[in-house]
């Protein structure tokens, strides 16, 4: 296509877009080529970005989600109509879980749209706005660029909204507009990466109330929830937890936040919690809830019993004390509260706070066959600091909270709220690519079930061909176990096709498999699993040299983590009261 810039300082619209994306620290762009965006794709490498073609648009949207969780922001490209519709499930998950990603859509020529011609990928009625309208429900800002007029300003507006709200955005670009030139001057003005400053008087007032609520009561606790992680405030939140010196807890959504401090009390999931955890939180005088997200999966199906009048709720742009909301941004308040708490030390040493076993489910008896209650503590022992773990919806999301991560500061992501099975495999591609680019991750690990894998198994080809060194723990319990536990334990609809997973490498990466870059293992007993985990090649050499390895874990069909029956019992009791 030739150079996208010229001597006048003008730049192609598509190139302007990719330069902005590059400024956000994005290095790889995901997607599927289509005729309405092929010219646009030529500009990806011209901008110094790497094109990561995906097997389909759903996997591209999941990959973008995973990339943003690890890198901060992401971008993926699809074509108008069928391409973008295929991606909307993934975009919906990103919207729900506050993951900032830009969905770039290649549109038909502007003339065809202006003249209402019947074009392929449309609904055959000469209209072109229907897919854009759909996207508005799962995007915080959208635009369709059909001329060079204000094109650069529109790109900046939409990307700034993505940054401000930490949610997906949508940029449609007509195929004939992408190569046309606009001024590059806008690129000299940085995007708005910081939230607006807080009102100093309001912040001072609120900080004093928070410090008093922590230091002037007998029992104050901190809950670190998922939106602290999604808003990339792990460092600031950890500093607050240390300064507060009171008991702190994580949730199902924030599992992976450090458990190494002496005041860590455990994982809170309502009735799906260790009794000591539940009692400490539900009898507290003050609860600092950092980034709360009170969904069914994250609260043990709404079985949490925390009094609303004791909660101080930190959110991205508001802070709520009791029933009063204050317009304050998350990061600035966290830092201010941390400094204030450091000036008023805790009355009780943090080493004396936890009087129960925060990991009470970490010591199961050794069964004859591999079980869920044995699996998760075993994986917890296998994990190491700087590992990157992606866990699927299903028994994995209920089992991973059992894993003891003390002394292992790692990154762990799941899709607690949206719960789209198949997410983890697609997301792992993007997350592991970002990890490779950062050079700051030890081992990339994916945990999924065989039912979930079958939805997005094509993504395995990317894990293999990019040689990301992924270790995949594949939980094979012969169907949809969580669904069986809810309804229809023997129903045909809860069964999945039987696959030979030992052949995955030959199908999805024959060249790498032939070269020894794909390994398959299986475990039916605890001894099988422990032998695999203790193998040096498995634990160290293979991940380091880019080998993909799959461990198929055979479990009984209705075997379940200890958390599930506890939550189910709470739901039944709650319904009886109603």
N, C-alpha and C positions, 0 to 999 in steps of 0.2 A: 504493500500500500504506500510505502514511502514514509518519510519523516512526518510525524504528526505535528511538528512545530515549524515555524518559519522565522525569517530574520526580523519580522516586525514585532516579535514577542507574542504573537497570537498562538493559540494552541487548539487542537481538535477537542470538541466537546467530550468525547470519550476519554481522551487522554487527560483532560482536566479532572474528570471523575476519578480516574485511577491514581492520578497524582495525589488527590485529596485522601483517597483510601490508604495510599502508601504513607502519607504523613501521620496516619493513625497507628502506625507500627505494623500494619498488615503486610505480610510477605507472600502469602499464597492466596489464590482466588480459586474457588471451587465452582463446579457447574457442568452443564451439558451443552454442547454446541448445537445451534439451530440456525436456520438460514436468516432469521431476522437479527442475529447478533454475531455473525461470523466476522464481519469487518471490525466490530468492537473487540473481538477476541484477539485480533492482530495487535491491538494496542496493549494488551496485558504484558507481554514480555518487553515491549518497547519502553514501558514504564519501570522496568526492573522487577516486576512481580513474576511469580511462578504460577503457571496454569496447572491446576490439579483437576483433571477431568474426572467426573463421577459417573458411575454406572447408570444412574437415573437421577431425576431431580429431587425425589424424596431423600435419597442418600446425600445429595449435594446440600440440601437444607439442614440435614442433621450434622453433616461435616462442618458446615459453617457455624452451627450452634456450638459444637465441641471446640472448634478453633477459638471462638470468642471467649469461651469459659476459661481457656488457658492463656490466650494472648491478650484479651481485652476487647477486641473488635474483630469483625470478619466481614467477608463479602462473598456472594455467590451469584451466578448468572444462569438465567433460563430464558427460553424463548416465550413469546406471547401465547396465551391460551393453554394448550395441553401441558406445556412445560411448567408454567407457573402454578397451574392447578395441582400438579403432582407434588409441588413443593410446599403447598399451604399447610399440610399437617406439621411439617417441621417448623415452619414459621410460627404457627400457632403455639407450639411448645416454647419457642424462644420468647414470644410475647408474654406468655403466662409466667415464665421463670426469669424475666428481666435480663435477657441475653441480647446485647446490642449487635445487630447484624444488618447489612444492607443487601436487599434483594434487588438485583439489576435485571430488568426484563427488556429483551429486544423486541421492539414493536414493528409493525408493517410500515411502509413508507408514508410520510405525512400526507402526500397527495392522495393516496388510496384511502386514507382515513377521512380526509376532508371531503372527498367525493363519495364517500359511503359505498365504496366498491366491495363486492363480496370476495373476501380474501381467505386463503386457507388458514386454519387455526381459529377462525372466528366462529360465531354461531350461525353464520350464513344469512345474516339480516342486515349487513352493512353497518352494524354498530360495533364500536371498539372499546367502550368504556366499562363493560360488565365485569371483567376480571379485575380491573382497577378498583371498582366499587367493592368487590369482595375483599380485596386486600386491606381496605380501610379499617376493617374490624380487627385486624391482627397486626396493625402497624401504627406507630405514633405519628408518622408523617409520610405523605406520599406525593409523588409528582409524576406526570407523564410529559416528557419534553418533546415537543413537535416543531420547535423553531429554535434558532440561536438566541432569540430575544430573551434575556434574563436566564439563560440556561445555567450559567455559572452560579448566579445568585440562588437559583432553585436548588442546585446540587448542595450548596453550602447550607441553605435553610434546612433541608431534610437531614443532612448529616449532623448538623448541630442539634437537631431534635433527638436523633438517635443517642448522641452523647448525653444530652441533658436528662433524658428519661430512662436511659439504659434499656431500650427496647428496639425491636426491629423497625426498619423503614423500607420503603419501596420506591425505586426510581425506574420508571419506564423511559426508554429512549428509542425514538423512531430510527429505523435503520439508515435513513438518508441523512439524519442530523448528526450522528456520531462522528463522522469525519469532518464536518464543517467547523470552521475556526471561530473562536471567541478570544477575548483578551485573557491573557494569563495573569494579569495583575492581581486578581483575587487570591491567587495562591500565596501571595506574600503576607496576607492577613491570616494568622493562625485560626483554626477552628476553636470553638469555645470549650476547652477541655475541663475547666473548673466550674463548679457550681457557684451561683451568686453568693457573695459574702453575707453572713448573718448580721442582723441588727445587733450591735454590741450591747446595748442596754438590755434587750430582751434575752440575749444569750447569757449575760451575767446573772440575770434574775433566775433563769431556768437552771443554770448550773448550780447555783446556791441551793435551790430546792432539791435537786438531785443529790447533792452531797449530804444535805441534812437527812434525806430519805434513806441514805445508805448508812451514815455514821451514827444517827440518833435513834436507831431501832435495834432490837435484839437479833432479828433474823432477816438479813438482806441477802439476796441471791442474784446472780446474773444468768440469763439464758441467751446463749449465742445461737441465733437462728439463721435460716437459709439466706435471707436478704442481706445479711452482713457479708456473706461469701459472694453473692451475686453482684453486690456493689463494690467488690474488690477492696474491702476494708479489713482484711484479715490482720494486717500488721497493727492498725489502729485499735482494733477490737482486742487483740491480745495484750496490748499495752494497757488498756482499760481494765481488763481482767486482773492483770498483775497489780495495778495500782489499787483496785478495789480491795483485793485481799479477802474477798468473801467467796463462798461457794459459787462455782459456775458450772453450767451444764450445756450440752449441745442437744440438737434435735435430729430426727431422721433426715431432714433436709440439709443440716449443717454438719453431718458426720464427716470427719476429716479435719475439722478444726482441731488445733492442738489439744491433746489429752495428757500432756506431759507435766503440767504445772501441779503442785501439791494440792491446790484447792479445787481440782477437777472432781465433780461429784457423780458424773455418769451421763447417760443419754435419756432425755425426757421425751416420752411419747404417750402421755396420759397413762391409761391403764396398761399399756405395753411397756412399762418401765420397771426397773428394779424397785421393790417397795420403799427402800430408803430414799431413793431419788424422788419418787412421787410424794412422799411425806414431806421432805425438805422443801420442795417447791410449793406445794399446796397449803403449807402452814406458814409460809414466809410473810413477813411484815412489809417488805418491799421487793419487787421483782423488776430488775432492769432487763427488759426484753429487747435485745439488739437485733433488729431486722426481722420481726415476727412475721410469720405467714401461717395463719390459723386455718389450714385446710384439713380435710378429713384424714388423708394419709399422714400428715405431719403432726397430728394431735391424737393419734390412736383412735381415729374415727370420732373425734370430738369428745373423747373421754377425759380430757384435761379438766381440772377443777381449780383454776387459779382465779382468785377474786379480782374483778376488774378494777376495784378502787386501789389496789396495791401495785398495779402495773404502770411502769414508765416505759413507753413504747417508742423506740428509735426507728424512724423510717427515712427514706431517701430525702424527702423534703419537708417532713413534719416531725415534731416530737410531741407525744401526747402524755400528759400527766393526769391520771384519772380520766375525767371526761373532757378536759381542756386540751385542745390542739394548738400548737405553736408553729408558725412557719419558719423552721430552722433546718439548715441542711445537715445531713448525717455526719459527714467527716469532721467538719469544724466543731460540732458539739462533742463528738467523741474525744477529740484532742483536748478540748477545754475541760471536760469533765475529768479526764485522766490527770491533767496537771493539778486540778483542784483536789482530787482524792489523794494524790501523792503528798499534798501538804497537810492532810489530816489522816494519819496512819490508822489502820484497822486495829481494833482493841484485842483481837484474838489472833495468834499465829495461824497462818494458812495451813500449816502441817497438822493442826488439831481439829480441823473442820469436818473432815469426812470420817464418819463413825460407822460406815457400812462398806461393804465390798462394792465399789462402783462397777466392777466387772463380774458380778455374781454368776453370770451365765458363761463365764470363760473357762470353767473347769468341769466339763462333762465327763462322765464315765466313758471309757473306750468301748464302743459297741462292736458287734461282729461285722455288721454291714455299715457302710458309710451313711451318715445321717446329717440332716441340716444342722442339728445342734452340735455336732462334732466339726462339721465343715468350716463354719465361720470363725470359731476360735483358732482353728488350724491356719486359715488364711491370714488371720490377724498376726499370728506368729511369723508367717512368711513375709509379710509386708516389711519394707524398710523405709527409712527416711528418704525423702525426695522421690519415692515412687509416685506414679500418677495412676489412679484407679478410677475406671468408669464402671458403674454398676447399673444393671438393667432394672426396669420395673418388674414386679413379681416377687417370688420368694427371695430374690437377691436383695430387693429394697427393704424387706423385713428382716433379712438375715444379717446384712452388713452392719447394722447398729450393734450387734452382739460382739463383733470383732474388737479386741483390745488393741488400741493404737498408742498406748502409753510409750513414750520414748521414740515414737516414729512420726515425725512431722512430715506428712505427705499431703498430696492433693487428692480429693475424692469427690466425684460428681455423680449425681443421679438426676432423674427427672421426677422428683417427688410429687409435684403438683399436677402436671399435665399427664404423666403416666402413659405415654404412648409406647407400647411394646415394640421392640425393634429399634428404638432410639439409640440405645447404647452402642450397638455395632457401628451404625453410621456416624455417630458423634465421635466415637473413638478415633476414626480416621483423622478428622480435623484436629482433635485434641492432641493426638500423638504427633501429627505434623508440626503443630505449634511447639510442642515439647522438644522435638528434634531441632527446630530453628533456634529455640532459646538456649539449648545446651545445658539446661538447669534441672533436668529430670533424670532420675536413676533408671527405673524400669517402667514402661507403659503396660498396664494390666487392664484387661476387659473381663468383666464377669457378666454372663448372660445365660439365658435358658434356651433350650433347643426350640421351643415354640417361638420365642422372640427372634432368635437368629434367622428362622425361616422367612421372616418378613423382610429382612434387609440383608440377606446373606451375600448379595452382590458386592457389598462394601468390603467383604473379605478380600476380594481381588485387589483393592487399593492397599489394604494393610500389608498384603504380601508383596505387591510390585514396588511399593515405596520402601520396602525393607526397613520397617519402623521398629522391628524387634518386639512386636506385641506378643504378650502371653495372654491366651484366652482360656478362661475357666468356663467350660460349657456344662451347665447344670442340666442333666438329662433325667427328667422325672416323668417321661412318657406322656406329655401333654400339658395342658394348662392347669397347673396345680391350684393356684389361687382361685381360679374360676370353679374348679371342682369343689373346693372347700366352701365356696359361697352357695353353689347350686349345681346339681347334676353331676355327682361324683363318678357316675358310670355312663353319662350321656355321650353319644357319639360326637356332639359338637365340641366337646372338650378334649378330643383326641387330635393329634397332629400326625402327618405322614412320617413313616419311619425312614430315616436316612442313614447312610453309612458315612459317619463324620470323619472316619479315617481317610476318606478319599477327597476331602476338601482341598487339600494341597494340589492334587493332580488336576482337579477341575478348575480351580481359581488361580493357580500359579504354577503351571507345569514346569516352566523353566527354572523357577526358584526351587521347586521341589526336587528336580533332577540335580540341582547344584547343592542340595543339602540344606537349603534355607527355609524348609518347612518341616516341622516335627509334630508327630501325633503321639499322645499318651492317653491312658485311661485308668480310672481308679474306681473300684467297687468296694473297697474296704479302707479303713483308716490306715492300715499298714501300706497299702498301695499308694495312698495319697502322700504319706510321710516320706516314703522312699523317693517319690518324684520331687517333692519340695526340697529334699536334702541333697539332691543331685547337683553338683557344681555346674555342669554344663547347662542344666535347666535354669538354675537360679542366677547364673552370672554370664557365662560365655555366650549362650544363644541370644539373650536380649541385647548384649553388647555388640554382636556382629550382624544384627539386623535379621536374625532368624525369627520367623513367625512360628509360634508353638501353641497347639491346642491340647487342652487336658479335658477329656470327656469324663464327667463325674456322674456315675449312675446312682440315683437315689430312688427310694420307693415313691410310688405315684402320689400318695397322700401324706408323705412326710413333710413336716413344716417346721419353721423356726419357732422357738418358744414364744416369741412376741405375738404371733398370729392368734393362738387360742386365747391369750390374755385379752387382747383387744376385742375379739369376738364375744367373749363372755361379758365384757363391759357394755358392749352394744346391746346385747340381749337384756341385761339388767336395766339399762337406761330406758329401753323401749317398754319394759314392764311398768316402770314408774310412770311413764307417759300414759 
